[in-house]
Amino acid sequence: MYWNGGWAWMAFMPLLWIALIGLVVWAVVRLTQHSSGRHATEPRWTAKETPEEVLDRRFASGEIDADAYSEARKHLAAHRQVPP
């Protein structure tokens, strides 16, 4: 009489482990997305930078010097397409 419900625990335990592992994976993904600087609810495709923003960011971080920055700005302005 003592082991009558044992089969239910044997069926339940794998489901419990799958749920626990899924929760850990979800938490890791959620935390790494949030630490990338975007809001967790903001999709990645909405955070696209314009060429000017990329250039500004690279200049601000010191990747390019003032001469390269001004040349690139002139080049971008000259080749900007005018909307119809």
Contacts in CASP RR format, 6 or more apart in sequence:
PFRMAT RR
TARGET T0000
AUTHOR 0000-0000-0000
METHOD contacts of the structure
MODEL  1
MYWNGGWAWMAFMPLLWIALIGLVVWAVVRLTQHSSGRHATEPRWTAKET
PEEVLDRRFASGEIDADAYSEARKHLAAHRQVPP
30 40 0 8 1.000
33 40 0 8 1.000
34 40 0 8 1.000
38 44 0 8 1.000
38 47 0 8 1.000
49 57 0 8 1.000
51 76 0 8 1.000
52 73 0 8 1.000
52 76 0 8 1.000
55 64 0 8 1.000
55 69 0 8 1.000
55 72 0 8 1.000
55 73 0 8 1.000
55 76 0 8 1.000
58 64 0 8 1.000
58 69 0 8 1.000
59 66 0 8 1.000
59 69 0 8 1.000
64 72 0 8 1.000
END
